[in-house]
């Protein structure tokens, strides 16, 4: 979609008007290629998450219906924005869906573990009771009357005890094996939850995890503030020094961010060059914390660029919003985001 928009910007025309000298035969092919890409997105989304993929496929189908060879540059920009919004929303909801499923599986495994322990305890009780019976049978066998019958009872009692002992041993082995398997699955689930909770590049919290932490505070009616942070001019770093240098800047920035925050603060990467911090305090205290944070993270960073070590000056735009009772997560984030972009636009003037 970006390539289509660049083409439109260069021709300054309406796609499909090849007859007036402002278009050419390349545009229909580009549009067909983009249409094919969207169709593949639809199919992949259904394969990745059948529950939510069908909904994304339906939404993308609407985009496809509006994709034609007679679109203006603004139409293309709107379609591009819509596709990105749909994919980001689907990605977040899919991550939440699988996180919820992982939690359900974890609970099921814990139930299995408790059940296994209960069965094991029951079998041990039953074995003990039967063993007591066999002991009494052996006592009867020592009587003098009806010797042959008693001898038979004694033999059967001994055989019964052997069977019970074998059943107990086999049952214990099976239960021990089940416990080992349950423990293994539980460790794997906890590892998966840990991985999903952190951003792979920077090591701070993931967006999904931070959203969950904020939602818990909202439901509890806690006092807290949200701080949105955007690195100014990050695209210039990628373009001028390479994407590896950009990744290194994100890593260093995250380290400085952790150093500037308190142990009780929630720190996460919101996406791209944006970070988020959740502070458990009111607006006035949060403002002081934000000012200190800005002084700490902004400044000079040394990056390994294409031409060797490069020192760059980094600034950041920061938006702060305090949670209001009854407010939704989206509303709170929108206010913090708006404050951040207001500061970014002001700094450009």
C-alpha positions in Angstrom: 0.0 0.0 0.0 2.9 2.3 0.7 4.3 1.7 -2.8 0.9 2.6 -4.3 0.7 5.8 -2.4 4.3 6.8 -3.4 3.3 6.1 -7.0 0.3 8.4 -6.7 2.4 11.1 -5.1 4.8 11.0 -7.9 2.2 11.1 -10.7 -0.2 13.4 -8.8 -3.1 11.8 -10.5 -6.0 9.4 -10.1 -5.1 5.7 -10.7 -6.6 4.2 -13.8 -6.5 7.4 -15.9 -3.9 5.9 -18.2 -5.5 7.5 -21.2 -4.6 11.1 -20.3 -0.9 10.4 -19.9 -1.0 10.5 -16.1 -1.0 6.7 -15.5 0.5 3.6 -16.9 0.0 -0.1 -17.1 2.0 -0.7 -13.9 -0.7 0.5 -11.5 -3.3 -2.3 -12.2 -0.6 -4.9 -11.6 0.4 -3.2 -8.3 -3.2 -3.1 -7.2 -3.6 -6.8 -8.1 -0.5 -7.6 -6.1 -1.8 -5.7 -3.1 -5.2 -7.5 -3.5 -3.4 -10.8 -3.5 -1.4 -9.8 -0.4 -4.7 -9.0 1.5 -6.2 -12.3 0.5 -3.1 -14.1 1.9 -3.5 -12.1 5.1 -7.1 -13.3 5.3 -6.1 -16.9 4.8 -3.2 -16.8 7.3 -5.3 -15.1 9.9 -7.8 -18.0 9.7 -5.0 -20.5 10.0 -3.4 -18.7 12.9 -6.6 -18.2 14.9 -9.8 -19.7 13.4 -11.9 -18.1 16.2 -10.8 -14.5 15.4 -9.5 -15.0 11.8 -12.9 -15.1 10.3 -13.7 -11.7 11.7 -10.5 -10.2 10.3 -11.2 -11.8 6.9 -14.6 -10.2 6.8 -13.1 -6.8 7.6 -10.4 -7.1 5.0 -12.9 -8.1 2.5 -14.5 -4.7 2.9 -11.1 -3.2 2.2 -10.8 -5.3 -0.9 -14.2 -4.2 -2.1 -13.0 -0.6 -1.9 -9.7 -1.3 -3.7 -10.0 -0.2 -7.4 -7.9 1.4 -10.1 -9.7 4.7 -9.6 -8.4 5.8 -6.2 -6.8 9.1 -5.1 -3.7 9.4 -3.0 -5.8 10.2 0.0 -8.0 7.1 -0.6 -4.8 5.0 -0.6 -3.6 6.6 2.6 -7.0 5.9 4.3 -7.0 2.3 3.1 -3.4 1.9 4.4 -4.4 3.2 7.8 -7.4 1.0 7.9 -5.5 -2.2 7.1 -2.8 -1.4 9.8 -5.5 -0.7 12.3 -7.3 -4.0 11.5 -4.1 -6.0 11.7 -2.9 -4.4 15.0 -6.3 -4.9 16.6 -6.5 -8.5 15.4 -3.0 -9.2 16.7 -3.8 -7.8 20.2 -7.0 -9.7 20.4 -5.4 -12.9 19.2 -2.7 -12.6 21.8 -5.3 -12.1 24.5 -7.3 -15.1 23.2 -4.3 -17.5 23.4 -3.2 -16.1 26.7 -6.7 -16.9 28.1 -6.6 -20.4 26.6 -3.2 -21.0 28.1 -4.6 -19.9 31.5 -7.5 -22.3 31.1 -5.2 -25.2 30.2 -3.0 -24.4 33.2 -6.1 -24.5 35.5 -7.1 -27.8 34.0 -3.6 -29.3 34.6 -3.8 -28.1 38.2 -7.1 -29.8 38.6 -5.6 -33.0 37.2 -2.8 -32.8 39.6 -5.1 -32.4 42.6 -7.3 -35.3 41.3 -4.2 -37.5 40.9 -3.2 -36.8 44.5 -6.8 -37.5 45.7 -6.9 -40.9 43.8 -3.5 -41.8 45.2 -4.6 -41.1 48.7 -7.8 -43.1 48.1 -5.9 -46.1 46.7 -3.6 -46.1 49.7 -6.5 -46.1 52.1 -8.2 -49.0 50.3 -5.0 -50.9 50.3 -4.5 -50.4 54.0 -8.1 -51.6 54.7 -7.7 -54.7 52.6 -4.4 -55.4 54.2 -6.1 -55.3 57.6 -8.6 -57.8 56.4 -5.9 -60.2 55.2 -4.2 -59.9 58.6 -7.5 -61.0 60.3 -7.8 -63.9 57.9 -4.3 -65.0 58.8 -5.3 -64.9 62.5 -8.3 -67.1 61.8 -6.1 -69.5 59.9 -4.3 -70.4 63.2 -7.4 -71.9 64.7 -7.5 -75.7 65.1 -10.9 -76.5 63.6 -11.6 -77.0 59.9 -7.9 -77.1 59.2 -8.2 -77.6 55.4 -10.6 -74.7 55.0 -8.5 -72.4 57.1 -5.4 -73.4 55.1 -7.2 -72.4 51.9 -8.2 -69.1 53.5 -4.6 -68.5 54.5 -3.3 -69.2 51.0 -6.0 -66.9 49.4 -5.2 -64.2 51.9 -1.6 -64.3 51.0 -2.4 -64.1 47.3 -4.8 -61.3 47.9 -2.1 -59.4 49.8 0.3 -59.9 47.0 -2.2 -58.6 44.5 -3.0 -55.5 46.6 0.7 -54.8 47.0 1.2 -55.0 43.3 -1.8 -52.8 42.6 -0.5 -50.3 45.1 3.0 -50.2 43.6 1.6 -49.9 40.0 -0.8 -47.2 41.0 1.9 -45.3 42.8 4.1 -45.5 39.7 1.3 -44.3 37.4 0.5 -41.4 39.7 4.1 -40.4 40.1 4.4 -40.4 36.3 1.3 -38.3 36.0 2.7 -35.8 38.5 5.9 -35.6 36.5 4.0 -34.9 33.3 1.7 -32.4 34.9 4.7 -30.6 36.4 6.5 -30.5 33.0 3.4 -29.0 31.3 3.0 -26.5 34.1 6.7 -25.4 33.7 6.2 -25.0 29.9 3.0 -22.9 30.4 4.8 -20.7 32.9 7.7 -20.3 30.5 5.2 -19.4 27.7 3.5 -16.9 30.0 6.8 -15.3 30.9 7.8 -15.0 27.3 4.5 -13.4 26.4 4.9 -11.0 29.2 8.1 -9.4 28.0 9.2 -7.6 24.8 11.9 -9.8 23.1 14.1 -6.9 22.0 14.2 -4.6 25.0 13.4 -6.9 27.9 10.7 -4.6 29.3 7.1 -5.6 29.6 5.0 -6.4 26.5 2.1 -4.3 25.5 -0.4 -7.1 26.3 1.1 -7.5 29.8 1.0 -3.8 30.5 -2.6 -3.6 29.4 -3.4 -6.4 31.8 -1.7 -4.7 34.7 -3.6 -1.4 33.9 -6.9 -3.2 33.6 -6.4 -4.8 37.1 -5.8 -1.4 38.6 -8.9 0.0 36.8 -11.1 -2.8 38.1 -9.7 -2.3 41.6 -10.3 1.5 41.4 -6.6 2.2 42.2 -4.9 5.6 41.9 -2.4 5.5 39.1 -1.1 7.4 36.1 0.0 6.4 32.6 3.1 7.9 31.0 3.5 7.5 27.2 7.0 8.0 25.8 8.0 8.4 22.1 11.6 8.7 21.0 11.9 11.8 18.7 13.5 11.3 15.3 13.8 7.6 15.6 13.2 7.1 11.9 16.2 9.2 11.1 18.3 6.9 13.2 17.2 3.9 11.2 17.6 5.7 7.9 21.0 7.2 8.8 22.7 4.5 10.8 20.8 1.3 9.9 18.1 -0.8 11.7 20.6 -2.6 13.9 21.6 0.8 15.3 17.9 1.6 15.8 17.5 -1.7 17.7 20.5 -0.9 19.8 19.0 2.5 20.7 15.8 0.9 21.8 17.7 -1.5 24.0 19.8 1.3 25.6 16.7 3.5 26.0 14.9 0.7 27.8 17.8 0.2 30.2 17.9 3.9 31.0 14.1 3.9 31.4 14.4 1.1 34.0 17.1 2.9 35.8 15.0 6.1 36.0 11.9 4.3 37.3 11.0 2.9 40.7 10.7 -0.8 41.5 7.0 -0.4 41.8 6.5 1.2 38.4 5.3 -0.9 35.4 7.5 -0.4 32.3 6.6 -1.7 28.8 7.3 -1.2 25.2 4.1 0.0 23.5 5.3 -0.6 20.0 7.9 0.7 17.6 9.8 3.5 19.4 7.0 4.1 21.9 7.3 3.0 25.6 4.8 3.2 28.5 5.2 3.5 32.2 2.5 3.0 34.8 3.1 4.8 38.1 1.1 4.1 41.3 0.5 7.6 42.4 -1.5 10.7 41.7 -0.9 13.4 39.1 1.3 15.7 41.1 3.7 13.1 42.2 3.6 11.5 38.7 4.5 14.8 37.1 7.6 15.1 39.3 8.5 11.5 38.4 8.0 12.2 34.7 10.3 15.3 34.8 13.0 13.3 36.5 12.5 10.5 34.0 12.8 12.9 31.0 16.1 14.3 32.4 17.5 10.8 32.8 16.6 9.1 29.5 17.2 12.1 27.2 20.8 12.8 26.2 23.6 11.3 24.3 23.7 7.6 23.2 26.6 5.8 21.5 25.5 3.4 18.7 27.4 1.1 16.4 26.4 2.6 13.0 27.4 1.7 9.5 30.5 3.9 9.7 31.4 2.7 13.2 30.5 4.1 16.7 28.2 7.1 16.4 27.1 9.5 19.2 23.6 10.8 18.8 21.5 13.1 20.9 18.1 11.6 21.9 15.0 13.5 23.0 11.6 12.2 23.8 8.0 13.4 23.8 6.1 12.4 26.9 2.4 12.3 27.6 0.9 12.0 31.1 -2.7 11.1 32.1 -4.2 10.2 35.5 -6.8 7.5 35.8 -10.3 8.8 36.5 -12.8 6.6 38.3 -15.1 5.0 35.9 -12.8 5.6 32.9 -12.1 2.9 30.4 -8.6 1.7 29.5 -9.0 3.0 26.0 -10.0 6.5 27.2 -7.0 6.7 29.5 -4.6 5.6 26.8 -6.1 8.0 24.3 -5.6 10.9 26.7 -2.0 10.0 27.4 -1.3 9.5 23.7 -2.9 12.9 22.9 -0.7 14.6 25.5 2.4 13.0 24.0 1.6 14.1 20.4 0.7 17.6 21.6 4.2 17.8 23.1 5.8 16.3 20.0 4.0 18.8 17.7 4.9 21.7 20.0 8.6 20.7 20.0 8.6 20.8 16.2 7.6 24.4 16.0 
